[in-house]
C-alpha cells in the first residue's frame, strides 16, 4: 500500500444538493456523489489491513464475522469536514466543529450467515457535547452495495432517541444494548421497530442527529467476498 495525501484522496465535490431522506420524523439528510474519487478511495481503503475494533472473549467477532475499524488522521482545513459543517448548519441551524482530528472506516465482513437483518441498534452519544451529528459515507462500489442504514423506534417507550426507558431496559436485559459480544441482535423484534432506511449508494453522505437509534442494515447476505466499508465522523457543538 503506497502513501497517499488524505485531503487529496478524500476530496469532495462542492456543488452539492442536500436531500431530505424521506423518513418522516427522522431528520436525516443525504448528499449523493459526495466524493470526487470514489473508486480510488475504495481501492485504498479496501487494501489497508483492518484490525479488530470490538472484541470480547467468547464473543462472535472473528467467529461469525469480522468487525474491524480503520482510523485515518485528518489534516485541516479539509473539504470533507467543511462541507459536512455547512450541511449541518444549513439543515439543522447549528454551528459545529469536528469531534476528532480523524475519521473512522467501519470494516465488516461475514464468515457465517447473518442472524438478523441489522446490527444491534444504537445511538452515537458524544461526551461533553451539547449536540452531535453522525456523518456516514458509503465507500463500496456499486456492484458491492447492499442494504444501507436503518433507523429504529425503541418499543418500550416508542422513542426514536436515547431515553430513560432505554437506559432502564439496557441495564436489566443484556440483549438490548450493543456490548461488542455480538454484531447481530438477539430477538430484535422484541425491542425494536424499524421506521425506515437509507440505501447504501457509492459516495453517498448521510447526516443525522446522533441521538437517533440506527444500525447497519443487512437485508441480504452480501459481504462474504469483500468488506462492507462505511466512513464515519461526527460533528459536535
N, C-alpha and C positions, 0 to 999 in steps of 0.2 A: 504494500500500500504506500503510494507516494504522498509526501506532504502536500497540503493544499492551503490556500488562503480562505479562511472561513467566510469573510464578508463577500468574497468573490463567488464562491461556490453557492452560498445561500442567499444570493441577491434575489430581489423580488421585483415584480412589476409595480409601478406606481400609479398607473391609470386603471384603477380597480373599481369594481362595483360591489357594494355591500348588499347582500340579500338576506331578507328575513328567512329563517329556516323553516317557518311554517308549522311550528309546534305548539300553537295556541298560547297557553300561559307560560310556556318555557321560553324565556327571552334569548334564544340563541340566534346567531347570525353566521353567515358564511361568505367567503370570498373565493371564487374559483380562479384557476390559472394564477395562483399567488407566486409560485416560484418561477424564476427565469430559466433555470437549468434543471428541471425535474429529473431527467434521465441521468445526468451526471451526479446529482445528489443520491439517487437510488444506487448507482454503481459504487460510489464511495462509501456510503453508509452500509450497504449490503456486504461489502468486502471487509469491513472492520471487525475484528474479534469482539464478541459480545460476552461480557462476564455476567454471572447471575446477579440479579437485582434483589429479589426476595428469595430467602432460603430458610426453611425451618426443618430441623432434623425430624425425620419421619413424615415430612410433608410430601406433596406431589410434584414439586418443581424438580426437573431433571429425571422424573419418572414417567409422568403422563405428558409432559410438555416442557419447553424451555421458556422461562420467563426471565428475560435479561434486560439490561439497560446500558446504553452508551451515553456519555456526557461530553459535550463539546464546549470549550470556553468561548465566550463572545467578546469581541473587541469593539468598543464603542467609538464613534457612532456606528450603528448597524441598521440597515434599511429594513430588515425583517421586523425588528423590535419597534422601529419608528412607525411603520405602517400599522402595526397592531395597536400601538399607543393612539394613533389618530383614529383608528376604527372604534376603539373603546370610547374615546372622547365624543365621537360623532353619535354613536348609538346610545350610550348609557349616560352621557353628560358627566363623566368622571375623568379627572386628570390622574394618570397613573404613571408608575415607573416600573422597570423590570424587577422581579423579586430576586433574581440572581444574575450574576455575570456569566451565565451558562444556559444551554438548552439541553434537554434530555431526548433521547430516542428510545422509545419502548420497543423492544425486540422480542417477538413472541413466535414460537413455532411448536406445532403439535408433534407428539410422539404417538399417543393413542387417541382414539376417537373422543370428541368433545362430549361432556356430560351435561351441558346446558347450552342455551342459545346466547348466553352473555357471560362476561366475567362477573365477579361479585360487585354489585352496585355500591358506589361510594361517593363521597363529596371530597373536593380538594380544599380542605381548610388550611389557610396560611396563617401562622402565628404572627402576632404583632402587626397585623394589617386590618384596617377598617373594612376594606373590601378587596376581593381578589377575583381575577378573571382568568379562566383557563383558555389557553390558545393551543389548538391541535392542528398539525399539518400532516396530511396523509402523504407518505413517501413512496408507496408501492406503484409499480407500473399498472397500466390499465387492465391488462390481462391477469394481473395478480390480485386486483381489488375484490373484496368480498365483505359484505356486511357494512359496518361503519361504527357509529357511536349511538348508543341508545340512552334514553332518559326515563327516569322511573319516579313513581309515587310510592312512598312507604305506606303500606296498607293500614297499619295500626293507627295512624293519625291522618291518613290521606294527604300527607305533606310531600311537597316536591323538594324540600330542603331539610337540612340537618335540624332536628328539633329535640325537645326533651323526651318525647316518646321514643325516638330512635335511640337516644342515649340510654334510656332505661332498658329497652329491649336488647341492645347490644351487650349490656352488662349481664343480663340474665340468660341470654341464649347465644352461644358461640357461633351459631350458623348465620347470624345477622350481619356482622361486620367483617370486613376484609382483614385477615390476620397474616397473610403470607403463606399459610399452610396449604391452601388450595386456590388455584385460579378460578375454578368453576364453583358456583354457589350450590349449596345443598337445599333442595326444595325451595327454589327461588320464588315460585308462585305463592307460597305461604306468606311471604313478606313483601313482595314487590309486584307492582303493576306497571308494565311498560306503557308510557304515554306517547312515545314517538321515537323516531330515529333519524339520523342523518347519514346518507350514503357515503361510503368511502370512495372518493374520487381523487385521482392523482393530482397532487399540488393544491388541493382544496384546504383552505384555512377555516377552521371553525372556532368561534369565540362564544363563551357563555359565562355567566357568574359562577364562581367556583363552588358555591354552597349548594348547587343543584345536584341531585343524585344522578349519576351516569355510570356507564360501563362500556367496554368494548363489546360490540355486537357481532355474534358469530352464528348466523342462521344456517351456515353450511360448514362442513369440514373442509377447510380450504388451505390450511397453512402447514402441510406436511413437507413440501419440497422447497419452500422458500419462507422467509420470516414475514410476519406482519410488522410493518415499520411505521410508527407514528411519532413525529417530533412534537414535543410538548414544552411549553414555557408558560410562565404566569406573570401577569401584570397586576400590581397592587397599588393601593393608596392608603 
